[in-house]
Each structure stands twice: as structure tokens, then as C-alpha cells.
Amino acid sequence: MRTWHSWLVVAVFAAAMAWVEAAVVLDLRTMVDRIDPYQPDPLPLGGKIGRTELVREAATLMMLASVGWLAGRTLRSRVGYAAMAFGVWDILYYAFLRILTGWPKSVLDWDILFLLPLPWWGPVLAPVLISMLLIVWGMLVALIEARDRVASHSGWTVAAGATGVALSLYVFMADALRVVGGGESALRQMLPEAFDWPVFACAIGLMAVPVIELALKCGRLEYER
């Protein structure tokens, strides 16, 4: 029961954060006429506002990590709850943006996903898929740890998951890495033309390996009961 209660509290917190995030993004994008970010001059905000946005992104991650820390009892369960919070927040952020602005019109619309350390670009579907994995992984970790078992991974599944994360980061930042030598102006003006779905599909598959391992472990625990 405590696990279900914790899941609910974390989900409510993440949903509230998602609404706040969507409202802030609505204000900013309305101000610079960029409700749909995939258009010329996609990153017009600079100076103090631009720096504030970078700090806000970092603060958002800290808040999600904090609620995970408060919800869990062990280090692993805290990481699990934080992952779950991130996933719920990310998916509902796009849902609320759709309600508030009518964008994204489809899950294939391009978005600027993150700005640190370089701009991340990708169709909305890409981060949503990762967020779904994070939610399932986080819930499994919390469930296993709540039964006084260790939600550990074998070495090869950790390697698979880490490789998947690295590949997905590369896909998101590939275009930024290509133009970073041109300086800040090149990064601000850059618009990607194609998303590397084959490589991203490999990344998702690799990131799913630790999730599958935990699901099998959780199933064995149910069988033992």
C-alpha cells in the first residue's frame, strides 16, 4: 500500500510540474512567436533570459530528483521514483502543451528537447518513448525494493542500458555537434533536417534491456509468493 501511495504522490507532483513547465513554455514561446519551435531562428532568446532558461532546466531536474529522494527509502528506490517522476512530467508536459496551444499537432513534430550542454532536437515521439521506459523501470525498482529485495542489474544489462543512453544522446545532439564549431550563433540558427530513427531504435532497444531484466525479476518474486 505504501508503494502505491508513493507512486500516486510522485505522479501528482510530476503532473503539477508538467503544467507549470507547459505554462512557462507557453509564455516564452508566445513572447518570441515560436509556439512551434521548428522554424527559422528557433532559439531567439539570449542574454539574461537565455541564461535563466538554462538554470531553470537544471532546477527542474533537481526538483524531480528531490521528489524521488523523498519518496524512496533506499538509494535505488529513490532513483526509481525520480525516473518515474521524470517520465510522467515529460509526457504530461506535451499533453498540456497540446491542450494550451494546439501544439504538437502530432508526435512526429520536432521540438527542442533540452539545452544542456548543447541543444537537443528530436520528434516528440522520441522523448515520450524514453519516458515510458523510465516510468516502467522506476515503478519496477520501487516495487522490488519495497519487498526488501535489491533491484540490481547484471553487468551486461547495465552496459546495454548505458550504451542505449549514449546513442540516444548522440542522436539528439548530432546536428548541434555538427555545427558547434561555428559558435553560439550557429547553434541558435540550426534546424535539423532528418532524425536518425534506425540508430534511435537501437538505443531504445538497448535501454529496454534493464527494464526487461527487472520485469522478469519482479515476475519471479510474484511466483515465489
C-alpha positions in Angstrom: 0.0 0.0 0.0 2.8 2.4 0.8 4.3 1.8 -2.7 1.0 2.6 -4.4 0.6 5.7 -2.2 4.2 6.8 -3.1 3.6 6.2 -6.8 0.4 8.4 -6.6 2.1 11.3 -4.8 5.1 11.3 -7.2 2.8 11.2 -10.2 0.7 14.1 -8.8 3.8 16.1 -8.2 5.1 15.4 -11.7 1.8 16.3 -13.2 1.7 19.6 -11.4 5.3 20.3 -12.5 4.4 19.4 -16.1 1.6 22.0 -16.0 3.9 24.7 -14.7 6.5 23.8 -17.3 3.9 24.0 -20.1 2.7 27.3 -18.8 6.2 28.8 -18.7 7.0 27.5 -22.2 3.7 28.9 -23.5 4.6 32.3 -22.1 8.1 32.3 -23.6 7.1 30.9 -27.0 4.3 33.4 -27.2 6.6 36.2 -26.4 9.0 35.2 -29.3 6.3 33.9 -31.6 7.7 30.3 -31.5 4.8 28.1 -30.4 6.1 25.6 -33.0 9.9 25.7 -32.4 10.7 24.2 -35.8 11.0 27.3 -37.8 13.8 29.8 -38.8 15.6 31.4 -35.8 14.4 28.6 -33.4 16.4 30.0 -30.4 15.9 33.8 -30.3 16.2 34.1 -26.5 19.6 35.2 -25.4 21.3 37.3 -22.7 19.8 37.2 -19.2 16.6 35.3 -20.3 18.6 32.7 -22.1 20.9 32.1 -19.1 17.8 31.9 -16.9 16.3 29.2 -19.1 19.5 27.1 -18.7 19.3 27.4 -14.9 15.6 26.6 -15.0 16.2 23.4 -16.8 18.8 22.3 -14.3 16.5 23.3 -11.4 13.7 21.2 -13.0 15.9 18.1 -12.9 16.9 18.9 -9.3 13.2 19.1 -8.3 12.4 15.8 -9.9 15.4 14.2 -8.2 14.3 15.7 -4.9 10.8 14.2 -5.0 12.4 10.8 -5.8 14.7 11.1 -2.9 11.8 11.9 -0.5 9.6 9.1 -1.9 12.1 6.3 -1.7 13.7 4.5 1.3 16.8 3.2 -0.4 19.2 4.8 -2.9 17.9 2.5 -5.7 14.2 3.2 -4.9 14.9 6.9 -4.8 16.4 6.8 -8.3 13.5 4.7 -9.4 10.9 7.3 -8.1 12.9 10.1 -9.7 12.9 8.3 -13.0 9.2 7.7 -12.7 8.7 11.4 -11.9 10.7 12.5 -15.0 8.7 10.2 -17.3 5.3 11.4 -16.1 6.4 15.0 -16.2 7.8 14.8 -19.7 4.7 13.0 -21.2 2.2 15.3 -19.5 4.2 18.4 -20.4 3.5 17.6 -24.1 -0.1 16.7 -23.3 -0.6 20.0 -21.5 1.1 22.0 -24.3 -1.3 20.4 -26.8 -4.2 21.5 -24.6 -2.9 25.0 -24.2 -1.5 25.7 -27.6 -2.7 23.1 -30.1 1.0 22.0 -30.5 2.4 19.5 -31.0 0.0 18.6 -33.8 1.4 15.1 -34.0 4.1 13.0 -32.1 6.3 13.5 -35.1 6.6 17.3 -34.7 10.1 18.4 -33.9 11.0 20.0 -30.6 14.0 21.5 -28.8 14.1 18.9 -26.1 16.9 20.3 -23.9 19.6 23.0 -24.0 22.3 21.5 -21.8 25.1 21.1 -22.7 24.0 21.7 -26.4 20.6 21.9 -27.9 18.8 18.6 -28.2 16.4 18.2 -31.2 14.0 15.3 -31.9 10.4 14.4 -32.8 8.2 14.5 -29.7 7.7 10.7 -30.0 11.4 10.1 -29.2 11.5 11.5 -25.6 8.0 10.1 -25.0 9.3 6.6 -25.7 12.2 7.1 -23.4 9.8 8.5 -20.7 7.6 5.4 -20.9 10.7 3.2 -20.3 11.6 5.4 -17.3 8.2 5.1 -15.8 8.1 1.3 -16.1 11.7 1.0 -14.9 11.1 3.3 -11.9 7.9 1.5 -10.9 9.6 -1.9 -11.0 12.6 -0.7 -8.9 10.3 0.8 -6.3 8.2 -2.4 -6.2 11.1 -4.7 -5.8 12.8 -2.6 -3.2 9.5 -2.3 -1.2 9.7 -6.1 -0.8 13.1 -5.8 0.8 14.8 -7.2 -2.3 17.6 -5.5 -4.2 16.6 -4.1 -7.6 20.1 -4.8 -9.0 21.2 -5.3 -12.6 23.8 -7.6 -14.1 26.8 -6.1 -15.6 25.8 -6.8 -19.2 22.4 -5.2 -18.8 24.0 -2.1 -17.3 26.3 -1.9 -20.3 23.4 -2.3 -22.7 21.4 0.4 -21.0 24.4 2.8 -20.8 25.1 2.3 -24.5 21.5 3.0 -25.3 21.6 6.2 -23.3 24.8 7.3 -25.1 23.3 6.5 -28.5 20.1 8.4 -27.8 22.1 11.5 -26.6 24.2 11.3 -29.7 21.1 11.2 -32.0 19.5 14.2 -30.1 22.7 16.3 -30.3 24.1 15.1 -33.6 23.2 18.3 -35.5 24.4 20.5 -32.7 27.7 18.7 -32.6 28.0 19.2 -36.4 27.7 23.0 -36.2 29.2 23.7 -32.7 32.4 24.8 -34.3 30.5 27.8 -35.7 29.8 29.2 -32.3 26.7 30.2 -30.4 25.1 31.8 -33.5 25.3 28.6 -35.5 23.7 26.6 -32.6 20.9 29.1 -32.4 20.1 29.1 -36.1 20.5 25.3 -36.6 17.4 23.3 -37.8 17.8 19.6 -38.1 16.5 18.0 -41.3 16.3 14.3 -40.5 16.1 12.2 -37.4 18.2 9.0 -37.3 15.4 6.6 -36.4 17.4 3.4 -37.0 20.0 4.4 -34.5 17.4 5.7 -32.1 15.5 2.4 -32.4 18.7 0.6 -31.4 19.1 2.9 -28.5 15.5 2.3 -27.3 16.1 -1.5 -27.6 19.3 -1.3 -25.5 17.6 0.9 -22.9 14.8 -1.6 -22.7 17.1 -4.4 -21.6 17.4 -3.4 -18.0 13.7 -2.8 -17.8 13.0 -6.4 -19.1 15.5 -7.8 -16.6 13.7 -6.1 -13.7 10.3 -7.2 -15.1 11.5 -10.8 -15.1 12.8 -10.5 -11.6 9.6 -9.0 -10.4 7.7 -11.8 -12.0 9.8 -14.4 -10.2 9.1 -12.6 -6.9 5.4 -12.8 -7.6 5.7 -16.6 -8.4 7.6 -17.1 -5.1 4.8 -15.6 -3.2 
